[in-house]
Amino acid sequence: MIIRVRILRYLRYLRYLLTIYIDPWPPDESTAEASIDQLLLGPNYDPSTLEGKTVRDILRKIPKYQPISISYRSGKPRNIDLTKSWTPLSLFLLFWTSDLLKLVCKETNSYGFRESTAKTPWKSLTPLELLYFIGTYLLSGLWKNPPTKYAYSTKGYLSGVPISKNRRENILKMLHFKDRGLGPHPKLPYWHKYGTIFDYLREKCQFYWFPGSRIAVDEVMLRFEGRTSGSTTIPGKPIPVGFKIFALADEGYIWNFEFTAPGLIEGQGIDSISVSIPGTQNSTTKLSNTQAVVIRLVSRLYPMISEDHSFHLYLDNLFVSWKLCYFLKLKGIAVTGTVRKGAVGYPPRLSALKAINIALKWGAIQADIVHGVLCWLWQDHGAVQGMTTGYTAQEIVEKNRKKPKKTSTSASIARAPFKDNEFTKILPIPGIIDGYNNGMNMVDQANQLRSYFTTHPNRTEKEFFPGIFWSFDFILVNCFEIYKAIYPEYALNSKGNRDRNAHRRFLEELVDEIFLYTDETFEKRPEKSENRYIYTSRTSGWPFKFSKLAQNQEKSQKEPISLSLEINRVSSHGRPYKDIPISVEPLKYHSHVKTTTRSHCLGCNFSLRRDLQSIEKKERQKSDFSFPPSFIFKEGSLEEISLSQEVQEFKKTRIRGAETYWKCTKCGPVCRNSRCWEILHRAIIPKEKKRKIDKIS
């Protein structure tokens, strides 16, 4: 087996050598060692003339290249009234408009009424209810999608939301973007199940944003491991199995996209794209289906191109070839990207250097021009090869580089510029590499923001669910990018640096506004307010802590709202109580009912702790000290001060309320003592009927 591998390796090197000698390239600059001079010279060149010299001393020319000059500019919102005060919800409703929500409700109701039964009747879905449904999944994403078993419990993350558990599950069961009616249905790709929803969202994304000069096209993966013919497997990705989408993005803002499946692309077959070959007469070649995706995605940018405004497109090695670069160069769009081995038009000499990259020193760069496209190779840990129409090989940028580990790939090459005691160093790198590093992560930024607080649940049974939840996620990311552009200070902390919690704060405010929305017509949008509808924690990080006091946010009702009853630990004995959560609902929904199990009354618990506190206070008042000591010096020795008999009895037993079969339907166990009922509901009992209740000091 080892011998077979070695033979295949030698045959591969021989293929590169034969390719070079059959189709030689003119000599040019190289920083390679003399041991590979045969690969850098023409077939008729005598290597003996290089005795005592290296290739670096002789071949140093890099061809001059005239790139497309594009000045950097950042993207910005457009068609948005900047004189208006915008909120997260008002931006979200620019994309998910009332008409779009009504369309989804129409398709969902069509499917729901057809599939409903006598045991599970379907209730018509309204746009406001659909908005609440989106809010619950956004809230679930803020909690990292924990199990929903106890989500609606007293301390659950969905307690207090204006949509019940059963209704939320029924909506998820019937949710459709397009009801295709009774079967059988023709076998079509999965994106046909979305109808016109994504076409509408695509138009909105392009209408409200003017892209900056740097844009990128890359894959977006949607997790799905169910049975489907449309999923794609890409080992090594954060989401290795799922649906693949090609997206064009500008610093996290997804501006255009196309769905794909194995062997099939959404726009495939619309038209074939031909490229004329330079230096020939009437000779053309066609782009591959994958390269045609890039052309369709950037074609919406053509009307925006002018002498002052153009674009620089960054691609990975899945798309780049000389045909694509040359075609977009004629349109005024520069392209920079890496290429795979054997890419169309890539010089064989550079491919040979890639095959034996261990002979190149760190920072070595080689370049050739093929059909007006600059092909380059740069030595980092390994030899990186690519093409560009927006840079020259002579552009150099100084960057702070980290010293790689000894165990890293090609450590002998990458660690050479560093001394033994150096861990970082300012090193010169080509402008091509610096631009690619800064420009290629545009789609990755959107994927990263989406992954933090995705609405996509951990398990989805239907193949069109990932796309439905992605329609929520990427629009939320786009809204956040617009909000940052309108209010730049929102994404900065007190020191003027990037605020890592800005994205979370944006989503939290959006959820608050969604559950405050009461207008069925969506004509009057809620304005930004300091008051917030607090139904769960607002503490960043994990694990979250529950809020101690809920605020009165029920604007639509004039009745008082119940608040959380604070029961703090008043002595060193007993289990500390943080809070007793009380349902944020009017008093008329609180009923005193009898159950079959006994529990300890919360009101009695409060009274006992208050009584213990008052007794200890009296003990302190009898002492001559402001803070009485535990020991006293008496007759030459220390003696412990004993507490009163009453206090000692309290200390011996656990402080718990009286056992009772009765409870409040919203708050918890409470006995039939009217005073306990008043203590538990002191925030919502009308003032004229409320007795005076002493608070815990």
N, C-alpha and C positions, 0 to 999 in steps of 0.2 A: 504493500500500500504506500509506504514512504517513497519507494523508488518511482512509483507511478506519479505521485504528486510532484516529485522533482523533475521528471520528464516533462510533465505538462507545464511547469514553470519555465523550463528552458525553451520549450516550443513557443511560449508566449513572448519571451524576450527576442527569439529569432524572428518572430513575425514583425515586431517593431523595427528590427534592424533591416529586414528585407523591404519593409514599407518605405523606410527612409532612403535606402539606396535606389529603389525604383523611382521614387518621386522626391528627389532631393530638394532642400530649401536653402536659400542663400544664407551664408554664415552671418550671425549677429552677436550681440553682447551676451555674455554668460558669466556667472560667478561660480560655475561648477569647477570641480577639481579636474586635474588633467587625466584622471583615470577613466573618464568617460568622453575623452576628446573625439573618439571615433564617431560618437553619436552626434557631435556638433559640427562635424566637417563634412564637406561634400565627398563624393566617392573618389574623385581624382586628386584629393589633397594628400600631401605626403606628411604623415604624423611625425616623421623624424625631424622636421624643422622646428618642432616644439620642445626640443630638448633644453632642459634648464628653465623652462617657462611654464606657466599655467595658462589655462584658457582665459582666465580673467585678464591676464596681461595683454592678450592679443585681440579677443573678440569682445568689444564693449559697446557696440551700437545697438540702440533700441529704436525701432522705426518711429518717425514722427507721425502723430495722428491728430486730426482736427475733430474734436468731439462736439456734440451739441451743447452749447453753453446755456445753462439753466440756473438762475438765481434762486436761492432758497426762500420760501415763504410758507407760513403755516396755514392750515385750513381754518375756515371761519363759517359761522352760520349765515344763512341768507334767507330772504323771504320771511323774516321774523321781525316783528315790531320790537325794537330794543328799548323803546320808551316805556313799554309796559313792564310791570312787575311780574316776572315769571316764577312759577313754582314747579316742583317735580311733576305733580299731577297734570298741570296745564301743558307741560311739554309732552308728557306721555299721551295725552289726548289729541295732540297734533298728529300722531301716527295712528293710534288706535282710536279713531274718531267715532262719533255716535253712529254714523252710517255703517262703519265696519263692524262695530259691536252688534248692531241690529242684524246684519247679514249673518254673523255667526249664530246669533240666537235663532234666526229663521231656519238655518240648516240643522241646528241641534234640535229644535222643536219638531221639525219634520221627521227626523230619525227617532226622537223620543216618543212621539205619539204613535208611531208605527210599531215600535218594539215594546210599548207598555202593555201590562197585563192587569187583571183585576187585583192581584196581590200587590203589584208594584205600579200603580198609576203614575203617569207623568204629569207634572205641573209645568205650565208654560214658563220658559226662561225669559227674563227681562234683561235689557242691557245693564241696568244698575246691579242686578244680581250677578251677572257675568263679571262685572268689574270687581265685586266683592270676592268672587271665586278666584280671580287673578291675584287679588290682595292676599288671600290665604296661602297661596303657593309661594308668593313672594316672601311672606312672613316665615313660611317653612324653610325657605332658602336662607334666610337670616339666621336660622337656628341649625344650619347645616343638615337639613332634611332628616331629623331623627324619626324613630318609629312613631306612627300616628295612633298607636293603641291608647295612649293616655293624653293625646293632644288636647282633647276637650275636657279634661279633668279640671279640678279647681285651680291647680297650679300649672295646668298645661299651657303650651305656647299658643294655642288657639282658643283659650277661654276668653269669652267676652266679645268675640267677633260676631258681626251681624248676619251670620249664615250658619245653620246647624250642621252637625256632623253628617247626618243622613242625606241632607240636601246637597252637601258638597260632594259626597260619594256618588249620588245619582247624577249630578251634572258631569262628573268625570266619566261616568259610564256611558253617557249619551253624547258627549261632546264631539262635534263634527264641524269641519270647515266646509265640507261638501257632502251632501247626502245624495248618493248615487241611485237611490231607490231600490226596488226589489231586484234580486239577482236572476239569472247568473250575469256576472259582469265580465267584460273583456279583460284580458291580462294586460294591464298597463303599469308603467313605473309608479312607484309610491307617491311621487310628487303630484300626480293627477288627483289624489285625494284631498289636496289643499284648495282646489278650485282657483279662484282669482285672488285669494287673500294675499299671497306673497307678491303677486304682480302689483297690487295696491300698495303694499308696504315698500316695495322696491322704488316705486315712483315717489313716495313720500321721503324716503331716505335721500334721494337725489335732489329733491326739491328744496330741502331745508339745509343743505350743506354744500359749500364750495370747497373742493379738495385743495390741499396744499400741493407744493411742488413734488414732494416725495410720496409715492404711493406704492403699494405692494399687492401682489396676488399670491394667495397661499390657500392651503386646505383648512377647512373647518370640519371637525369630526363630532358627530352626535352619537352618544352612547346608545346602543341597542344590541342585545344579544339574543333576541328572539328569532323565530323562523321567518326568514324573508330572503328573497333573491336579490334585494337591493343593497345589502350591507357590504362593506369593504373592510378588509383586514390589512392593517399597516403595523407590523411589529415595531416596537420601540417607541410608539407614540403614547402620550398620556392616556388617550382613549384608543386602544388598538383595534377594537371591533365596533362598527357602527356605520352610520350613513355619512358619506363624504360630500361636502359642499365646497365649491371653489368661490372664494370671496375676494373682492377688491376693497382695500381699506386704507384709510388715512389716519394714522396715529390712534388706532382703536375704533374709529368710526367706520362701520361697514357701509360702503356706498353702493355696491352692486354685488350680485351673487348669482350662481347657477347650481342647481342640483345635479348630482351625478350618481350613477350606479355602475357596477362592473360591465364594461363594454358599451355603456350608453351614457350620453350627456344630454341635459335638458334642451340645449339649443342645437344639438347635432342634426345635420340634414337640412337645416334652413338654407344654407348656401355654402359652397366650397370657396376657399380663399386661395388665390393664386398669387405667386410672387415672381416678378421678372428677374432673370439672372443677369447681373451686371456683366458687361463686356460681350454679350451675345445679342443676336438679332432674333426677336420674337420667341425667345426661349423662356419658358416659365416652369415653375415648380409649385406644388401645392403644399400647404401647411397640414400637419397632422391634426387629428381631432382635438388632442390635448392643447396644441398650440392655438387652434382656432378659438378655444375657450377664452384665452387671454385677449384675443382681438375683439371678441364680442363684449367682454367686460369693459374694455377701455374705449370702445366705440362711442359710448355716451359722452366721452370727454372731448371728442373732436370739435364740437362747437365752441368749447371754452379756450381752445388753443389760439394764441395770437403771438405777435412779436414780443410782447411783454410777459405773457403767461404761457408756460408750457409745463410739462410733467416729466419726472424721472421715475421710471418703473423698475422695481426690484423684484427679481424672480429667483426661485431655487432651481436646482438642476433638472426638475421634472419638465420644464417648459423650454429652456433656452436652446436656441440653435441660431445659426447665422441668418436663416430665412426669416425668423421672427424678428430678430434685431434689425435687419435691413428693412423689413416692411414697416415697422413702427418708426424707423429713422426717417423714412419718406413722409410720414404723417407728422413729424415734428416731436416725437416722444422718444426720449433717451431710455435705453435699457441697460441694466447691469445685473448680472447673475452668474451663478456657477453652472458648470456643465458636467455631464456624465462622461465616462470613458466611451470613446467611439462616437461622440456627438457629431452631427452632420457639419462638415466644413472645418472641424477643429484640426489644426496642423498636426501631422504625425510626429514631427520632431518634438513638440511639446508633450504629446502623449507618451513618447519614449522617456522623457524626463520624469513624467509622472510614474512610470513603471519602475524606475530605479531612483526614487527620490532621496534615498539615503546618501547619495553622492553630493547633493546640493547643500550649501550652507544656509543657515537661517537668514531670511530676508532676501534671498536671491529672487530675482524677477526676470522673466523672459516674456517676450511679446512678438506677435506677428499680426499682419493685417490680412483679412480674408474678406473679399467682396465688401469693402468699406466698413468692416466690423473689426475692432481690436480684440484679438484673442490673447489671453495672458495666462501666465502660470507663476504663482508666488509660493515660496517655501516657508511654511510655518511648522507646526508639528509634523504635518505631512504636506505634500505638494497640492496646493489648491489651484484648480484651473477654472477659467470662466471666460465670459465675453462681455464687452461693454461698448456703448456708443456715446457715453457721457463723461468719460475720463480719459486722461493720457497716462501712460506708464511712468512718466517722469514726475508726476505729482507725488509729493512726500508730505506726510502728516506725522507729527511727533505725539505719541500716546504713552501713557503710563502702563507698563505691562507687568504682570505678575510672573514670578519665576515658577515654572512648572515643577511638579514632584519628580523625584528620581524614577518612580514607577510609571510615569506617564508615557504615552506613545511617543516614540522617537525622542526620548529625553536627551540623548546626546546631542541632537541638533538644536532643540528648543532651549536647552539650558546653556548653550555656548556663549550667548552675549552677556550672561550674568557672571559676576564674580562669586566667590564662595560665600562672602558675607552680605551679598545683595539679595533681597527678596522682591523688590520692585525696582523698575528702572524705566526712564524715559527713552523709548526706542523709536526710530523712524520706521513707519510703515507706509505702503502706497495709499494714495487717496482713494483708489478703487476699493481697498479693503475697509477703510474707515467709513466710506459712504455705504457700503453693503451692510456693515454691522449696524449702522444707525437706521437704515431704511428698510431692511428685510423683516423687521419685527412688527410691522403695522398690524397685520392680522393676528399675530401672537398676542398683542396687547388686548385686543378684543376678546380672544379666547381666555386670556388670563383673568380679566375682569368678570367674564361670564362664569368662570369656574368657581369664583369665591362664593357667590350667593345665587346659584342657579335655581330656577324654579322647577327644573327637571327632577321628578321623584326618582328614588333609587330603583324602582321597578316599574316598567311600563310594558303592558301586554300587547298593545296594538302598534303596528309598524308606523302609523302616522302620528303617534303621540310625541316622539322626539322632535319632529318638525313643529308641532303645535307649541310646545314649551320653548323651543328655540325662537319662535316668533315673539315671545314675551321677552326672552333674555337679551337678544341682540338689540331690540328696540330700547330696552332699559339702559344698555351700555351707550347707545347713540344719544339718548336723552342726557345721560351724565356728561358726555363729551360736549354737547351743546351748552349745558348748564355751566360747565367750567369755562367755556369760551365767553359766555355772557357775564359771569361773575368770577373772574380769575382768582380773587382773594378767597373764594370758597374752598379751593383745593390747597390752600397754604395754611401752615400752622402759625403760632405766635412769633416764631423766629424767621418767618419768611420762607421756610423750606416746604417741600411737598408733604401734605398731610395724608398719612396712610389710611386714616379713618374717614376720609372725605366721601368715598364711594359708599361706605356703610351708612353714614349720616344721610346721604341723599336718598337711599332706599328706605330708611326708617321714616323720613319725612313723607315719602311717597305713600307708604303704607298708612300712616296716620291720616293723610288727606283722603285716601280711598275710602276708609271706613267712616269718614265724616261726610262723605258725599251723599246727599239725599235728593238731588234733582234728577228726576226720571228723564227729563228732556235733554239734559246735558247742555243746556243753554247758558246757565249761570254756573261758573266754576268757583269752587271755594278759594278764597284768597289766603295768602300765607299768613299764618297767625303764630303768636308765641305760645298759645295754649295748644296742648297736644292730647290726643286721645290715647291714654296710656292703658294698654291692656296686657302688657308683658314688659319684660325688662328692657332698659335702654342702655345697658352696660356693654361696652365693646369687649370682645374677647370671649374665651370659653374656659370654665363654665360660666353661664350667665347668672346674675343675681336678680331676684324678683324685686320689683319696685315696692317700696314701703307705703306709698300713699298714692292712690289713683286720683286723678284730677277730674273735676266735673266738666265733661265735654259734651254732654247730651244737649246740644243747642236746640234741637227740634222739640223738646219737651220742657215744660215749665216746672215739673215736679222735681224735688230734690233727688240727688243721686247718691247711692250708698258708697261709702269710702272704706278703705281697709282699716281695720281696728288694730292699732298698735298695742301689743302686749309685750313690753320689754322685760327682761330678767331683772327682778327687783331685789334679789338676794343671791348669795353664793350657793344656795341649795336649789336643786331641781334642774330640769332641762331648759336651756335658753329658748325662748320663743321669739322668732323674728317678726312674724305678722300672721294675722288671720285674714286671708283674702275674702273680701265680700263682693258678691256679684254687683257689677255696675248696672243696676236696673231699678226702676221706681219701686216704691214700697208695695204697690198693689200687686206686684208679681211675687211677693214673698208670702208664703203660706206656712202655717204651723201644722205639721202633719205627724201622725204616729207611725212608727216603723216597727219592724219585727226584731231588731237588734238594738242592744243598749250601747250608748256612748257617753262620754263625759261632757257635761255642759260647758260651753265656752264662757258663758256669762258668769257662772259660779267660779270658774277658774280665775277670771278677772277679779272677782270680789275677794277671793281668798288671798290672792297676791297683794291686793290693796290693803287688806287687813293686816297681813304680815308686815307690810311696809310701815303702816301706822304704828304698830307695836314697837318695831325697832327704832322708829323715830322717837317714841316716848322714852325708850331706854337711853338713847343718846342725850335727851334733854335732862335726865336725872344726873348725868355725869358732869363733872367739873371741866371736862375737856371738850373741845369742839369736835375732836375725833377720838373717842374713847379707846384706850389701849386694851390689848388682850391680856396683859400681865401687869401686876403692881408690886412694887418693892415693899415688903412687910417683914419686920423683925429680922433683918439681915438676909432675906432670901426672896426670890421671885415667886409669886403665887398667881395662878390663872384666875381671871375674873369670870365667874360663872354667870350665865344668862339667866333670866327669870324662867320660872317653870313653864309659863305660857309660851315663851319663845322656843324653849327646848322641845315642847310637844310638836310645834310646827316643824322644827328641824328634823324630827324623827320620821315623819311621814312625807310621802311624795305629794306635792301640791297638784291636785287634780279636781276638776269639777264633779258635781254630783252625777251619778249615773241616771240616764233617762232614755226612754224610748222615743221621745219627741225630738223633732229637728225642724229647722227652717229649710224649705225646698231650695233656697239659693245660697245660704250661708253655712249651714252645718248644724251640729247638735246643739239644742238649747232646750232647757227644761220648761215646765209650765209656769214657773215664777215670772210674773209680768215684768219684774225689775230686770231679770236676765235678758228678756226680749228687748227691753229699752236700751240696755247696755250694748247689745249686739247691733242694734239698728239706730243708734243715736244720731247718725249722720242723715237719716232719711225720715225720721219721725218729725212731723210738723212741730214748730217751736211752741205753739200754745198748748200742746199736749205732752211735751217733753219734760220729764222731771230733771232736777239738777243732779248731775252725775259728776263726782269728783274725778279729775284726771290723775293719772299716775305722774307723780313728780319726777 
